[in-house]
């Protein structure tokens, strides 16, 4: 059980890193997706679409972080969610 907390932390960071790498990966390999949408929208100066795509990516990262924090309480009961320090 004690070894799961660092694993969950690393997994959450990896997911955030993967989402951050979407733009580079999809641009280099010409794959369709959210990262490619951001690049195409920047080139066309469609800043509303850029804001929307960045907002979606940010919300996914925030959701993953909340999920990781919630999993801490299930993995180790000594960790309480919302204790405030």
C-alpha positions in Angstrom: 0.0 0.0 0.0 2.7 2.5 0.9 4.4 2.0 -2.5 1.2 3.0 -4.4 1.3 6.7 -3.3 4.4 7.5 -5.3 3.2 5.4 -8.2 -0.1 7.4 -8.4 1.8 10.6 -8.1 4.1 9.7 -11.0 1.2 8.4 -13.1 -0.6 11.8 -12.7 2.5 13.7 -13.7 3.0 11.4 -16.7 -0.6 12.0 -17.9 0.0 15.8 -17.6 3.2 15.5 -19.5 1.6 13.5 -22.3 -1.0 16.2 -22.7 1.7 18.8 -22.8 3.4 16.9 -25.6 0.3 16.6 -27.7 1.2 19.7 -29.7 4.7 18.6 -30.6 3.8 15.0 -31.3 0.8 15.7 -33.5 2.6 18.4 -35.4 5.8 16.3 -36.1 3.9 13.2 -37.2 1.0 15.1 -38.9 -1.6 13.4 -36.7 -5.1 14.9 -36.3 -6.0 15.8 -32.7 -6.3 18.5 -30.1 -2.6 19.5 -30.4 -2.8 19.8 -34.2 -5.9 21.9 -33.8 -4.0 24.3 -31.5 -1.2 24.7 -34.1 -3.5 25.1 -37.0 -5.6 27.7 -35.1 -2.5 29.7 -34.2 -1.4 29.7 -37.8 -4.9 30.9 -38.9 -5.0 33.4 -36.0 -8.2 31.8 -34.6 -7.5 32.7 -31.0 -11.0 31.7 -29.8 -10.3 28.1 -30.9 -6.9 28.2 -29.3 -8.4 29.4 -26.0 -11.0 26.7 -26.1 -8.5 23.9 -26.8 -6.1 25.1 -24.1 -9.0 25.3 -21.7 -10.0 21.7 -22.5 -6.4 20.5 -22.0 -6.1 22.4 -18.8 -9.4 21.0 -17.4 -8.2 17.5 -18.2 -5.0 18.1 -16.2 -6.9 19.6 -13.3 -9.3 16.6 -13.3 -6.4 14.2 -13.3 -4.8 16.1 -10.3 -8.1 16.0 -8.4 -8.4 12.3 -9.1 -4.9 11.7 -7.9 -5.5 13.6 -4.7 -8.8 11.6 -4.1 -7.0 8.3 -4.7 -4.5 9.2 -2.0 -7.3 9.0 0.6 -8.4 5.6 -0.6 -4.8 4.3 -0.8 -3.6 5.6 2.6 -6.3 6.5 5.2 -3.8 8.6 7.1 -3.9 11.1 4.2 -7.1 13.2 4.4 -8.5 15.2 1.5 -9.0 18.9 2.3 -7.1 18.9 5.7 -5.5 22.2 4.8 -2.0 21.2 5.9 
